[in-house]
Amino acid sequence: MFTKKQLAIQLSKLKVFENPKIQLEQYSTDSEIAATVLWDAMMKGDIANKTIADFGAGTGILGIGALLLGAKHVYFVEKDADAIAILKKNLANMNNYTILNISIGEFQESVDTVLQNPPFGTKQIHADKEFLEKAFTSAKTVYSFHKTTTALFVKAIACDFDFKIAETYAFLFPLRKTYSHHTKKTEKIEVVCYRLVKE
């Protein structure tokens, strides 16, 4: 059994994007933030012995955290082959998972919980909307990261699918200097993770 601190340490050891793609808005999720959300999700009964989908899994930090906390099975859904190559390395010696090299729109399974840190929609307009809509038709509990400025948008889509915002977790999300247009070593943006539950 992990403590939250031990979980954060394990997640911090995972390999991250080697050549992130700006069009896919590939950023690594901070291990402390991931551990905070995952630990609370476990305490609420949304992880252990549950079937989980990690949408836009990238290198797998959310889904791997769920496996470490006792998820029954995790679907890692990721369309980028380069990200999957790193994901496979991160999953070495782990069990009870399926990697699906598809876009989230092609996902057909029903799961207990969706975990996602989707594109914020700054490069591909409405990319975050597509993730939310698919999550709402795949699970009854969804954890989803979004820019704080899009709160009304998230609430409106949730309402359309009869989901309510049960919890919010506010973070200053560290975006490390990844792309050539980044001027600071680390930029911090206001992000909220929503726990959304079917009404």
Backbone bond lengths (Angstrom), bond angles and torsions (degrees), N, CA, C in turn:
res aa  C-N    CA-C-N  psi(-1)  N-CA   C-N-CA  omega(-1)  CA-C   N-CA-C  phi
1 M - - - 1.459 - - 1.533 109.73 -
2 F 1.314 115.71 128.17 1.455 120.85 179.72 1.529 111.11 -84.16
3 T 1.319 115.68 157.12 1.459 120.52 159.00 1.523 106.39 -94.31
4 K 1.315 116.84 167.30 1.468 119.63 178.75 1.529 110.49 -60.99
5 K 1.316 116.85 -39.12 1.466 120.78 179.57 1.522 110.79 -63.69
6 Q 1.334 116.47 -43.55 1.473 120.20 178.92 1.525 111.10 -63.83
7 L 1.329 116.44 -37.32 1.461 120.50 177.38 1.524 110.35 -62.10
8 A 1.337 116.40 -45.84 1.469 120.59 179.55 1.529 110.88 -60.25
9 I 1.330 116.62 -39.80 1.467 120.57 179.55 1.531 110.46 -64.69
10 Q 1.344 116.56 -44.72 1.472 120.06 178.38 1.528 111.09 -60.59
11 L 1.323 116.34 -43.53 1.470 120.59 -178.34 1.535 111.43 -67.80
12 S 1.312 116.39 -30.66 1.474 119.87 -179.57 1.528 111.95 -69.50
13 K 1.332 116.77 -16.88 1.472 121.02 -179.17 1.529 112.82 -86.07
14 L 1.331 117.32 -8.84 1.467 120.63 -177.83 1.522 111.30 -69.46
15 K 1.319 115.09 147.26 1.462 120.48 176.11 1.534 109.10 -70.76
16 V 1.336 116.27 145.87 1.466 121.46 -179.01 1.532 109.60 -114.36
17 F 1.328 116.53 179.83 1.466 121.18 -179.00 1.525 111.04 -55.99
18 E 1.340 115.70 133.88 1.459 120.38 177.43 1.524 110.65 -87.80
19 N 1.324 116.07 -43.27 1.469 121.47 177.73 1.527 108.62 -133.97
20 P 1.345 117.08 77.25 1.467 120.06 -174.82 1.522 112.24 -61.42
21 K 1.317 115.65 144.12 1.467 122.31 -177.45 1.522 109.24 -98.74
22 I 1.326 115.58 120.19 1.455 120.26 -175.42 1.530 112.24 -64.34
23 Q 1.339 117.34 -35.82 1.477 119.52 -178.65 1.522 111.67 -65.59
24 L 1.317 116.30 -27.47 1.466 120.43 177.97 1.527 111.66 -91.44
25 E 1.342 115.75 1.43 1.474 121.59 -178.93 1.524 111.13 51.18
26 Q 1.315 115.06 51.15 1.463 119.76 -177.71 1.528 110.88 -83.51
27 Y 1.305 114.61 111.53 1.458 122.71 174.30 1.523 107.64 -130.23
28 S 1.313 115.69 149.26 1.459 119.37 178.28 1.530 110.04 -83.33
29 T 1.326 115.87 135.06 1.460 120.75 177.04 1.518 109.20 -77.42
30 D 1.312 116.74 129.48 1.462 122.39 179.79 1.528 110.41 -58.60
31 S 1.331 116.57 135.12 1.466 120.71 -175.00 1.529 112.66 -66.63
32 E 1.322 117.79 -35.71 1.471 120.59 178.75 1.526 110.49 -66.37
33 I 1.323 116.13 -42.20 1.469 120.77 179.60 1.522 110.00 -66.01
34 A 1.342 116.32 -45.82 1.465 120.34 178.42 1.524 110.61 -58.35
35 A 1.327 117.00 -44.28 1.466 121.19 -178.70 1.524 111.29 -64.45
36 T 1.321 117.39 -38.81 1.470 121.28 179.84 1.522 110.90 -61.43
37 V 1.338 116.16 -48.08 1.470 120.44 -178.81 1.523 110.94 -68.53
38 L 1.330 116.80 -45.35 1.465 120.58 -177.72 1.524 111.79 -64.35
39 W 1.315 116.54 -40.13 1.463 120.04 -179.92 1.527 109.60 -63.02
40 D 1.330 116.75 -44.36 1.460 119.76 179.85 1.527 110.60 -66.06
41 A 1.337 115.80 -38.27 1.470 119.82 177.42 1.530 110.64 -61.03
42 M 1.337 115.93 -40.53 1.468 119.48 177.52 1.535 110.37 -63.77
43 M 1.326 116.83 -44.74 1.459 121.00 -178.81 1.533 111.92 -63.11
44 K 1.321 116.69 -26.38 1.462 121.31 178.63 1.534 112.18 -88.31
45 G 1.326 117.19 1.18 1.454 120.75 177.57 1.515 114.94 83.04
46 D 1.347 117.08 19.97 1.467 120.99 -175.60 1.527 114.33 -98.62
47 I 1.343 117.69 -0.10 1.467 120.95 -175.25 1.526 112.95 -120.93
48 A 1.311 117.80 -62.16 1.468 121.54 -173.33 1.524 111.56 -59.75
49 N 1.343 114.52 129.98 1.474 122.31 -179.79 1.529 113.53 62.07
50 K 1.325 116.75 20.95 1.466 121.65 179.01 1.530 110.00 -109.84
51 T 1.332 114.78 155.39 1.460 120.66 172.34 1.527 107.66 -91.63
52 I 1.325 115.39 127.01 1.465 122.23 -170.68 1.528 109.70 -120.18
53 A 1.327 116.62 145.28 1.461 121.13 167.28 1.522 108.40 -117.89
54 D 1.327 116.34 130.08 1.460 122.75 174.12 1.524 106.26 -104.89
55 F 1.344 116.06 101.21 1.469 121.36 -176.09 1.527 110.43 -84.17
56 G 1.341 115.69 135.13 1.457 119.92 -175.89 1.515 108.65 59.81
57 A 1.334 114.35 49.63 1.468 121.46 -166.26 1.518 113.73 -61.22
58 G 1.326 117.94 -25.39 1.462 119.41 -177.63 1.518 110.56 59.42
59 T 1.323 116.26 -126.56 1.464 120.10 -179.59 1.526 112.00 -90.52
60 G 1.349 116.82 2.31 1.455 120.53 162.97 1.513 119.19 99.16
61 I 1.331 119.05 12.11 1.468 119.64 -171.33 1.527 113.54 -59.01
62 L 1.342 118.92 -40.54 1.465 119.77 -177.08 1.526 111.44 -71.32
63 G 1.330 116.60 -47.25 1.457 120.06 179.74 1.510 113.42 -66.14
64 I 1.321 116.63 -37.93 1.473 120.57 178.30 1.523 109.38 -66.54
65 G 1.323 116.51 -40.19 1.461 119.53 175.23 1.516 111.54 -59.25
66 A 1.330 115.96 -40.06 1.470 120.37 178.02 1.529 110.94 -63.94
67 L 1.329 117.28 -41.34 1.474 120.20 177.36 1.530 110.99 -62.33
68 L 1.319 116.15 -42.03 1.467 119.95 179.57 1.530 111.64 -63.50
69 L 1.332 116.35 -27.15 1.467 121.28 -178.90 1.532 112.45 -95.94
70 G 1.343 116.71 12.74 1.457 119.50 169.70 1.510 116.99 96.92
71 A 1.341 117.68 20.19 1.465 119.54 175.73 1.529 109.87 -59.75
72 K 1.322 116.11 144.39 1.473 120.69 179.37 1.523 110.85 -70.41
73 H 1.332 116.41 -42.78 1.462 121.32 179.18 1.523 108.49 -157.57
74 V 1.319 116.83 142.58 1.467 121.29 177.78 1.524 109.92 -125.01
75 Y 1.328 115.79 128.65 1.468 122.49 170.52 1.525 107.90 -95.06
76 F 1.321 116.19 118.53 1.459 121.39 174.54 1.532 107.35 -95.21
77 V 1.314 116.95 110.88 1.465 121.72 -175.71 1.524 108.30 -106.94
78 E 1.327 116.69 113.22 1.465 121.70 -174.19 1.523 109.59 -150.92
79 K 1.322 116.71 130.07 1.472 119.67 -176.94 1.529 114.01 -92.45
80 D 1.341 117.18 -11.96 1.461 120.23 -176.17 1.529 110.79 -93.85
81 A 1.315 115.99 117.68 1.468 121.22 -175.61 1.526 112.16 -64.12
82 D 1.335 117.58 -34.57 1.466 120.02 179.62 1.524 110.96 -65.85
83 A 1.323 116.36 -40.03 1.471 120.38 177.40 1.524 110.28 -64.55
84 I 1.334 115.83 -39.81 1.469 119.85 -179.74 1.529 111.39 -64.14
85 A 1.319 117.38 -35.75 1.470 120.17 178.06 1.533 110.72 -59.67
86 I 1.335 116.72 -39.71 1.468 120.83 177.70 1.523 109.97 -73.34
87 L 1.326 116.20 -40.98 1.467 121.65 178.08 1.529 110.78 -54.76
88 K 1.331 116.46 -43.86 1.471 120.61 -178.90 1.529 111.01 -61.92
89 K 1.327 117.09 -37.48 1.471 120.27 176.82 1.526 110.31 -65.77
90 N 1.340 115.80 -40.41 1.464 119.87 -179.53 1.528 112.31 -67.16
91 L 1.324 116.24 -25.54 1.468 121.32 -177.75 1.534 113.50 -90.76
92 A 1.320 116.79 4.52 1.468 120.02 179.80 1.526 109.63 -54.81
93 N 1.317 115.55 133.47 1.473 123.48 178.46 1.528 113.98 71.43
94 M 1.326 117.40 14.45 1.464 120.15 176.88 1.524 109.48 -110.21
95 N 1.329 116.17 158.73 1.458 121.97 -177.85 1.525 110.27 -128.74
96 N 1.339 114.33 176.65 1.469 122.20 172.22 1.529 113.60 65.45
97 Y 1.315 115.03 46.99 1.463 118.76 177.41 1.526 110.64 -145.38
98 T 1.331 114.57 160.59 1.462 122.58 173.88 1.522 107.76 -132.69
99 I 1.329 116.62 130.73 1.469 121.10 174.75 1.521 107.96 -99.22
100 L 1.320 116.39 125.75 1.463 121.91 178.55 1.525 109.21 -116.53
101 N 1.329 115.85 112.19 1.467 121.67 179.28 1.537 108.69 -85.86
102 I 1.331 114.89 72.55 1.469 122.16 -176.59 1.531 108.43 -143.65
103 S 1.314 115.81 166.14 1.463 119.37 170.89 1.530 107.64 -78.61
104 I 1.313 117.34 157.84 1.464 119.34 -176.08 1.524 112.07 -63.01
105 G 1.335 116.93 -26.81 1.458 120.11 179.03 1.517 113.32 -63.25
106 E 1.333 116.45 -20.66 1.469 121.15 -179.51 1.524 113.03 -90.74
107 F 1.312 117.57 -4.90 1.465 121.36 -177.69 1.523 109.71 -70.58
108 Q 1.341 116.91 129.86 1.468 121.36 -173.24 1.524 114.19 -115.66
109 E 1.319 117.98 -7.04 1.464 120.01 -174.07 1.531 111.94 -80.86
110 S 1.332 115.24 157.24 1.466 121.17 168.17 1.521 107.32 -103.41
111 V 1.328 116.68 133.92 1.466 121.17 -177.12 1.529 108.85 -130.21
112 D 1.328 114.93 171.58 1.465 119.54 178.43 1.529 111.17 -80.65
113 T 1.331 115.68 -42.06 1.468 120.84 -173.41 1.522 110.16 -139.91
114 V 1.342 115.94 137.23 1.468 121.42 171.02 1.525 108.29 -107.53
115 L 1.327 115.26 132.03 1.463 122.76 172.32 1.516 106.88 -112.86
116 Q 1.342 117.80 131.42 1.463 117.92 179.44 1.523 112.01 -155.84
117 N 1.315 113.83 141.23 1.463 122.22 168.96 1.521 104.89 -120.78
118 P 1.355 116.81 79.72 1.456 120.09 -170.54 1.526 112.63 -74.32
119 P 1.338 116.81 166.47 1.468 118.56 169.80 1.526 108.51 -54.55
120 F 1.331 116.33 142.75 1.461 119.21 -177.96 1.526 112.70 -78.47
121 G 1.331 116.75 -1.30 1.465 119.72 177.79 1.512 113.65 83.04
122 T 1.335 117.01 17.31 1.462 119.44 -179.54 1.535 111.68 -84.58
123 K 1.328 117.08 -27.43 1.472 120.88 178.52 1.527 111.31 -101.64
124 Q 1.314 116.32 -40.34 1.463 121.75 176.91 1.518 107.19 -115.97
125 I 1.314 116.27 106.62 1.460 120.90 -174.97 1.528 110.20 -58.33
126 H 1.312 115.70 135.68 1.468 124.01 178.84 1.527 113.92 68.47
127 A 1.330 118.66 13.49 1.475 119.91 176.98 1.523 109.86 -60.12
128 D 1.329 116.71 -38.52 1.470 120.36 179.67 1.530 111.19 -67.38
129 K 1.318 117.42 -33.35 1.474 122.30 178.81 1.535 110.16 -63.57
130 E 1.322 115.82 -43.73 1.473 120.54 179.65 1.528 110.91 -60.01
131 F 1.323 116.25 -41.55 1.467 120.71 179.50 1.519 111.21 -64.60
132 L 1.325 116.84 -45.67 1.462 120.01 -179.53 1.519 111.57 -62.42
133 E 1.324 116.20 -45.70 1.467 119.74 -177.42 1.524 111.00 -62.35
134 K 1.330 116.88 -40.89 1.467 119.54 178.74 1.526 110.61 -68.24
135 A 1.316 117.03 -39.57 1.462 120.38 179.15 1.528 110.85 -61.40
136 F 1.325 116.33 -42.15 1.465 120.66 -177.39 1.532 112.92 -67.73
137 T 1.322 116.80 -22.50 1.472 119.63 177.65 1.530 111.91 -96.81
138 S 1.335 117.11 0.58 1.469 121.42 -176.92 1.518 113.93 -111.48
139 A 1.333 117.58 -22.54 1.471 120.91 -174.55 1.523 110.18 -150.92
140 K 1.332 114.92 164.66 1.471 120.22 176.68 1.523 112.15 -97.46
141 T 1.336 116.17 -9.06 1.461 121.25 175.89 1.523 108.69 -133.68
142 V 1.330 116.08 130.96 1.466 121.49 -175.20 1.525 109.14 -133.65
143 Y 1.329 115.65 131.79 1.463 121.82 170.47 1.527 106.70 -111.44
144 S 1.334 116.82 121.27 1.461 119.59 -172.29 1.530 110.49 -141.67
145 F 1.345 116.00 131.05 1.467 122.33 179.99 1.531 110.67 -91.81
146 H 1.335 115.76 134.96 1.470 120.78 178.69 1.513 110.45 -147.24
147 K 1.327 115.81 156.21 1.464 119.62 173.19 1.526 109.29 -61.51
148 T 1.309 116.35 139.73 1.468 121.49 -178.75 1.523 111.53 -56.03
149 T 1.326 117.17 -33.51 1.466 121.61 -176.77 1.530 113.22 -67.74
150 T 1.342 118.01 -11.63 1.465 120.27 -178.13 1.526 112.14 -102.49
151 A 1.330 117.22 20.46 1.470 121.55 -175.05 1.527 112.70 -56.69
152 L 1.321 117.64 -44.08 1.473 120.32 -177.90 1.522 111.11 -65.77
153 F 1.320 115.78 -36.56 1.462 122.24 178.50 1.535 110.64 -64.03
154 V 1.340 116.45 -45.33 1.470 120.93 178.96 1.531 110.24 -62.90
155 K 1.316 116.15 -45.24 1.466 121.05 -179.12 1.524 111.43 -61.50
156 A 1.343 116.46 -40.45 1.469 120.76 -178.50 1.523 111.28 -65.61
157 I 1.339 117.60 -44.36 1.468 120.26 179.74 1.527 110.14 -66.81
158 A 1.332 116.49 -40.73 1.462 120.22 177.92 1.524 110.22 -57.75
159 C 1.307 116.38 -43.97 1.467 121.97 -179.94 1.529 110.99 -61.62
160 D 1.331 116.06 -40.87 1.475 121.06 179.49 1.529 111.80 -59.37
161 F 1.334 116.51 -30.35 1.468 121.18 -177.59 1.534 112.44 -104.67
162 D 1.332 116.38 13.93 1.477 121.85 179.46 1.517 112.61 60.97
163 F 1.330 115.87 38.89 1.456 121.76 172.33 1.518 109.00 -108.18
164 K 1.322 115.70 147.72 1.469 119.99 175.19 1.524 109.14 -116.63
165 I 1.316 115.72 152.35 1.458 121.01 174.92 1.524 107.21 -81.82
166 A 1.330 116.10 109.67 1.464 120.95 -177.03 1.526 112.04 -89.81
167 E 1.329 116.29 -32.76 1.472 121.23 -179.34 1.519 108.55 -147.98
168 T 1.320 115.75 152.04 1.468 120.51 169.72 1.522 108.70 -130.63
169 Y 1.319 115.14 142.51 1.464 122.12 178.29 1.526 106.79 -125.55
170 A 1.319 116.99 114.08 1.470 120.80 -177.12 1.527 110.44 -95.85
171 F 1.320 115.72 135.25 1.460 121.45 -179.32 1.519 110.78 -137.58
172 L 1.326 115.11 152.89 1.464 120.60 162.44 1.521 104.77 -94.41
173 F 1.319 115.34 106.36 1.459 122.55 -169.90 1.529 108.91 -85.35
174 P 1.334 118.08 117.41 1.468 118.89 -179.97 1.533 111.30 -79.69
175 L 1.321 115.80 117.10 1.470 120.56 173.63 1.519 107.09 -103.15
176 R 1.319 115.36 108.58 1.467 119.02 -178.11 1.525 110.42 -73.50
177 K 1.331 114.92 154.62 1.470 120.74 -179.32 1.519 108.80 -59.11
178 T 1.332 115.33 106.24 1.457 120.93 -172.59 1.524 111.50 -118.00
179 Y 1.313 116.05 -37.81 1.466 121.51 -175.06 1.524 110.68 -114.41
180 S 1.316 116.21 160.94 1.461 121.20 -174.19 1.531 113.12 -62.77
181 H 1.353 117.14 -26.97 1.469 118.74 -178.62 1.523 112.63 -80.71
182 H 1.333 117.77 -6.46 1.460 120.95 177.50 1.520 109.28 -76.71
183 T 1.329 115.97 130.27 1.463 119.91 -177.89 1.529 112.07 -102.08
184 K 1.334 117.24 -26.68 1.460 120.28 -179.37 1.524 110.32 -99.08
185 K 1.337 115.80 153.04 1.459 120.18 178.53 1.528 110.09 -62.20
186 T 1.331 115.74 -42.61 1.462 121.28 175.21 1.520 109.06 -138.86
187 E 1.302 115.96 125.60 1.470 121.68 175.88 1.520 106.60 -104.18
188 K 1.328 117.23 134.68 1.466 119.66 178.41 1.523 109.21 -108.50
189 I 1.333 115.32 125.61 1.457 119.58 179.12 1.528 109.35 -119.82
190 E 1.323 115.09 150.54 1.459 120.09 -178.58 1.524 109.65 -79.53
191 V 1.321 114.56 120.69 1.464 121.48 -176.61 1.523 109.05 -130.68
192 V 1.320 115.28 145.49 1.460 121.05 175.31 1.522 108.61 -121.39
193 C 1.327 116.43 134.63 1.457 120.16 167.86 1.515 106.83 -99.21
194 Y 1.326 115.61 125.92 1.465 121.75 179.49 1.517 110.05 -99.86
195 R 1.318 116.29 136.52 1.460 120.88 165.07 1.529 105.87 -99.79
196 L 1.310 115.24 113.00 1.460 122.18 -175.22 1.529 109.50 -112.13
197 V 1.306 116.29 131.09 1.464 121.03 -173.15 1.526 109.73 -127.81
198 K 1.333 115.03 137.02 1.466 120.90 178.62 1.525 110.22 -63.04
199 E 1.332 115.72 131.00 1.476 119.52 -179.54 1.511 111.18 -81.52
